[in-house]
Amino acid sequence: MPKVKLWLSFIFIVLFLASVSFSQESRVDTRIWSISYWQKMVQAGLIEAPENVPVAPAQFTGSTIKARSVLINDSPDVPVTTDPNTTQSENSIFVNPLDNNKVLNSNNSTPYPVSTVYGTSGFMTADGGLTWTGQVQGTGGPNSGDPATAIDLNGTYFVGYIADNSGQGVARSYDEGQTWTHAQVAPNPGSLADKNHMWVDNSPASPHAGNVYSSWTDFGGPHDSEIVFSRSTDGGITWSPRIEISTAVNAGSHNQGVNITTGPNGEVYVFWAIYDSWPSDESAIGMAVSTDGGATFAPAVRIINNIRGIRNSETSKNMRVASFPSAAADISGGPRDGWLYVVWANIGVPGINSGSDM
């Protein structure tokens, strides 16, 4: 009998430890992309910090600038900051529609070695990128990163990001990035408002010119795993309640990696990657369209099925990768006015999905 009790006690301890381990693992949502989320998981002891693997120095194989007026030697690369103790990643860049020599850049910004997340940095140039000024700290105050930049026809600068409370925020600047003001776009949905994008309607012919649009994936809450959308009609000061726009594609797992663009007449196009199982690569591209300035959307559609992304297949490089789409609309007024273009990383030709080419 004592041996039976001993074995029962041992089995109980094993099952208890297994349940604790499962409970901890179930608290980590592997679908989430945000670097700040994973930093918090490390700090909470739910995952181990990844090993810091040294990367071999880059070998320059491109072209060099050979022009008398160029001030940069040896390479066309121009650093936006010379701070040696910071990392800048997941960059977003936007050219001022009023002056193409003026450019806004924002990145996920951290100290190095990484111990926390500053948020979205803010760097500006007024000479076409030759020289840069700005800050490594978060625009609009500390935030959780995922930058999305825009500049409207009034010259207002915008940076969208995941807010410190895991909701969504946008900072705006009326003095070309010298000072920033934060506005809340949406509160925390329950876990995290992840992988956001922001856009501004800059088409002179649009009845909605000046509208600012933000979209992201809600993790947690009533819109869990879906793409949601918010708009501002007063230059980013106030924002509409989030609306769900991806439901009709019926993703098997979740929708993520949103990208917004606008057409010549104010059409709003929102694209994203669809995951029909998880963990897996991206399996389709979704789209939702609004013709009333983002107030309402037609049911979302899959513009292409049977793609093969790279998020879990990965590459041979020491970095995270994904097949989130990037889109653009022609608003030039030329022969292709209104045309839409969407790109993503695909293993082989979409639909065939094999081979060594992207």
N, C-alpha and C positions, 0 to 999 in steps of 0.2 A: 504493500500500500504506500509506504513512503516514497518508493521509486516512482509509482504512478503519479503521486502528488508533485514530485520533482519535475517529471516530464510535462505535466499539465502546466506547471508554473513556467517552465522554459518556453513551451509553445505560446502561452499567453504573452510573455515578454516579446517574443519574436513578432507576433501579430500586432502587438501594440506599437513596436518600433516601426514596423512596416506601414501601419496606418498613419503614424506621425510623418513618416517620409512621404507617403502619398499625399497627405494633407498639405505639406509644404510645397510639393511639386505642383499640386493643383492650384496653389495660390500664385503661380507664375504663369502669365499668359504669353505663350511663345509667339502669338500672332502680332503682338505689339512691336513696333519698329523703334520707337523713341529711345534715344541714347540716355536720356535722363531717367526713364523708367528702369532700364537695366542697371544704371548706377544705383538706384534706390534698392533694387533687388539684391545687389552685392552688399550694400550697407545693412540690409535687413538680415543678411546671412542665409538667404534662400538659394543663392547660387554662388559659385566660386568666381572670383575675378579672373578673366582670361589672362593667360600668360602673356607677358610683354615680349613679343618676338621681334628682335631687331630686323629691320628691313634694309637690304643692301642699298647703298646710295644709287640714285637714279643715274642712268647713263643717257646723256643727251644725244638723240639721233635725228632731231628735226633740223629745221633751217635756221640760219642766223640772219639778223637784220643788217643789211649793208646799204646804209643811206647816210649822207653827210649830216642830216639834221637830227638823227636819232641819238638820244642821250644814254641809252642802255647798251652796255657792252656784253659781248659773249653770247647772249641769249635774248629771245623776245619775252622771257618770263619776267613779270614785274610783281614783287611781293606787295600785298596790301598792308602788311604790318611787318616790322622788323623785330618785334618782340620774340625773343628766343624761347620764352617759357610759356607758350600757348599753342594750342592746336586749333585749326580752322578747317571745318569739314562740312559736307552737305551744303555747298554754297548756292546762293540764289543771287541773280544779278538782273538789273533793269536799267535801260537807257532812258534818260529824260526825254519825253516827246517834244519838249520845247527847245532843247539844246543837246545834240547827240554827243557833245564833249563831256557832258555831265552824266555820271553813272553812279548808281547805288548798289552796293554789295553787302550781303549779310551771310553769316555762316554759323553753324554750331560751334560755339566757342568754349573752350575749357582751359584750365591751367595745365601745364605739363611738368612732371607726370600728372595724370588725371586723378583728381581727388574730389572734384565737384563739377558742376556745369554752370558757367556764367550765364548762358542763354544765347540769344542771337546778337552777334556783334554787328556793328554798323560802320562801314567804310565808304568814303565818297571821293570821287575824282572830278575835277573840273577841266582837265586837259586831255581827255580821251584815254585815260588810264596810265599816263606816264608817272604821275605821282598821286598818292593817296593820303587822306587823313581820316581820323575816326577813332573808334574805341573797341577794345576786345570785350568789355562788359556788355551786359544785355541792354538792348535798346528798350527804352521805356521802363527800365529797372530789371532786376533779376527775373529770369523766366526759364522755361525748360527746353528751349531750342525749337528746332524744325522751322527754319526761316523761309519766308516767302516775301519777296520784295515787289513793289509797284510804285509808279509815279504817275499822278494824274495830269490833266491838261491845265490845272492851276499851279502846277509845280509842287504839290504836296507829296512828300515822301511817306511811304508806308512800309512797315515790316510786320508780317503776321507770324504768330508763334504759338506754341503750347504754353499756357500760362502756368505760373507757379502752383496754382491750385489744381492742375491737371485738366483745366478747361481750355478755352481758346481766347487769345487776346490779339490785339493789333496796336502797334505804336504808330503815331503819325508825327510828322515834323513839318513845320511851316517855314523853316529856315535852312533847308537843304542839309538836314542831318546834324545841325549843331545842338539842338535840344529836341527831346522826344516826350510825347504824352501818351500814356497807356489808356486803352479802352477795353473793357471786357466784351468779347463777342458772345461767349456762351459759358455757363458754369460746367463743372465736372459732371459728366453723365453718370458716374458711378464708379468707374475705374480710371479711364483716360480718354480724352479727345485727341486722337492720334493722326499723324501723317496728313497734315493740313496743306492746303494751297490757297492762295489769294490772288485776285485779279481785279483790275479796274477797267471800266469801259472807256476807251479813249477814241472811239470812232466819232468824228465830227458830225456824221449823218445820223447818229443814233439818238432816238428820243430819250434814252437812258444814260447818255454820256455823263460820266462822273460817278456813277454807281460803283461801289466797291463790293466785291463778292468774296466770301470765304466758305470753304468746304473741307470736310475731314471725315474720319471714321469714328463713330462712337463705340467705345468698348464699355459695356455696362449700361444699365438703364433700359428704357423701353425701345431704344433704337440700336441695341447691341448688334454689332457686326455690319451695320448699314452705313452708307454714305449720307451725311446730313449737310445742310446748306443754310447759310445766313447771308443777308445783304444789308448794306448801309446806303441810304439815299441822301445822307447829309455829310459826306466826306469823311466817313469813318468815326464819327462822334458817337452815334447810337446804332444799334444792330437789332435786326428782327429776330424773333424766336427761331430756333433751328427747325427745319422741316426735313423729313426723310425723303430721299429721291431715288434710291437704288432698289427698292423692294421688288419691282417687277422682273428683275433679272434672275431672281430666285437662286442666289449663290448657295452652293452646297455647304460652304463654311463661312466665308466672309468677303467683304468688299474693302479694298484698301488702295492707297497710292493715288489719290485724286489729283486731277489737273484741270484747270479752268481756262477757257479762252472765250472771247466774244467776237461776234460777227459784225459786218458793216452797218447793219440796221438794229444793233443792240441785242441780237440773239445771244443767249448764254449757253455755252456748251460745256458740259462737265464729263470728263472721262476718268476711268479707274480700272484697276486690275481686279479680276474675279478669281477667287479661290473656291473651287468646287469640292475640295477635300483638304485636310490639314493633318500633319505637315505635308506640303507638296509645293510644286512650282505653280506659277500663275497659269490658269487654263483658258481664260477668255478676257476680252476687253468690253467694259460696259460704258454706256453713254446715256445722259439725260439732257433734255433740251428745254429751255424756257424762251418764250417769245414775248413775255411781258415784264422784262427787266428783273427776272428772278423771283417774282411774286408767286408763280406757280410753275410746275414742270409737267410735261407729258410723261406717260409711263416710260420708265427706262428700258433700254434694249441692249442686247448683246450685238455689237457691231461686227465681231468676229469670234467664233468659237474655235476650239481645238488649236490653241497656241501652246507653246512650251516655254515658259519663263525660266529664270535661273536662280530664284531665291533659295531653293533647297539644293538644287544641283550644284550651285555655286560655280566658282572658277578656280584656277590654280593660284590666284592671288590671295594675299593675306588681308582680306577685307570683306565686309558684308556687301552683298549685291542683291538687286531685285529687278523686276521687270515692270516697274510702275511706268505708265505711259506719260508722254509729253506731247502737247498739242499746240497748234497755231492756226489762226484763221487769217485769210487774206482780206485786209480792209483797205487795199490800195486804191480801189476804184478802177483798176486795170481790167484786162480781159479775164483774169481769174478771180475777180472780186467775189468774196464769199466762199471760196474753196477752203476746205478743211484738211489739215495734215496731222496725222497721229503716228508717233514712233514709239517703239519699245524694244528691249533686248529679247531676242527669240533664238532658241537653239535650232539652227537650220531654217529653212523656208517655212513660214507659218502654215500649218496644216500637214506638212511632211514631218517637221520637228525632229530631224536627225542630222548628224554630220558634225563637223568640227567648227563650222562657221557660225557667226552670230548675224 
